[in-house]
Amino acid sequence: WQRMEKKYNRRVNIVWIAVFVLCFSVLFVLLSYLYRPVTTSRENICGFYAEKKNTLDMVYIGGSACYVYREPLAAYDKYGFTSYNFATDAMPPQVIRYCMEEILKTQSPEVFLVDLRPFQYGDLYDDVTSSVNYKREAPIRNVTDNMNYSVNRAAMIENCVEGETAAYHFDIAKYHSLLISLITPRNWGYITNRHPMRSKGFHACESVEELYIEDVSHIKEKQRLSEEMDDLLTELLEYCKNKEQKVLFIVHAYQISEEDQKKYNYMEERIAEYGMDYLNTNDYAEEIGLEPSADFYNRDHVNLLGADKYTKFLGEYLVRNYTLPDKRNDSAYRRWTQEYKEWNGRMEEIRETLRLD
């Protein structure tokens, strides 16, 4: 009897230990999510997690150019396919394939759009940190600190961060002193790391900067990327090929330089070697109708008026070249129609202000 009692007590202890570990783990994860600052990047990623499973026909991955150029709800209203901008500030190129892996956990998009600017800007040297831009802490944390804890997130950190990684895995170490998070209602809304993003990852730029846009479409020379950038592009292309996933690699229209164009010419050639799609929208500036005096926020980003034009051009391009369904008459997507109406009402006020400017 004593042996049986000891055995029973041992099992009870194991159960209690397991319950304690489980409760501690859940509490730790929830506190980590609570302490994370609510930024544009966090809104976008947590908004993606809030989307219903297998409801997105296209996902756009990249940096800030993604989330200011393309309006998913406007594309739905005009063309009927659903989409989302999975975009963070200054997204570095080495994280893109992990972002795709994260998306594929819950969505089965017909096509991914991948922003090529991270590869073009990745070569630029940062005088403050004495490193190339894509290795800086902030751009990486814009992604890792906003994703769910998972094996994929852990792999991203181990493969994308140079040096000590513990503070990236356990980001609460960075944010635990932000006690204001505990009394900020907005932060509590993100405690599960899921929060609806009504604009589907779009953020409107609300001011105007007049630019001079040079036509560089005649530049046919190619400028090889740095060895690091070239290797990262190859890794991404290999990943997409192995996944047999349709991908459109895209360049946003902006105040492009001749040097930039040469880099993109090189990337176009590399992408073609893998039989994948490429689109440089700078070559279609006239067709898009972008006005340098009215449609830009700065040299790298459009404002809302420019986003309207870009979204229309890209939507027509996508429906011509890919099999994207029209879900506007599907009752399961009625909420998209309602969200468009609410979102467009807010955007009309901004458009009017920009037109007056």
Secondary structure, 3 states (H helix, E strand, C coil): CHHHHHHHHHHHHHHHHHHHHHHHHHHHHHHHHHHCCCCHHHHHHHHHHCCCCCCCCEEEEECHHHHHHCCHHHHHHHHCCCEEEEECCCCCHHHHHHHHHHHCCCCCCCEEEEECHHHHHCCCEECCCCEEHHHCHHHHHHHHCCCCCCHHHHHHHHHHCCCCCHHHHCCHHHHCCCHHHHHCHHHHCCCCCCCCCCCCCCCCCCCCCCCCCCCCCCCCCCCCCCHHHHHHHHHHHHHHHHHCCCEEEEECCCCCCHHHHHHHHHHHHHHHHCCCEEEEHHHHHHHHCCCCCCCEEECCEECHHHHHHHHHHHHHHHHHHCCCCCCCCCHHHHHHHHHHHHHHHHHHHHHHHHHHC
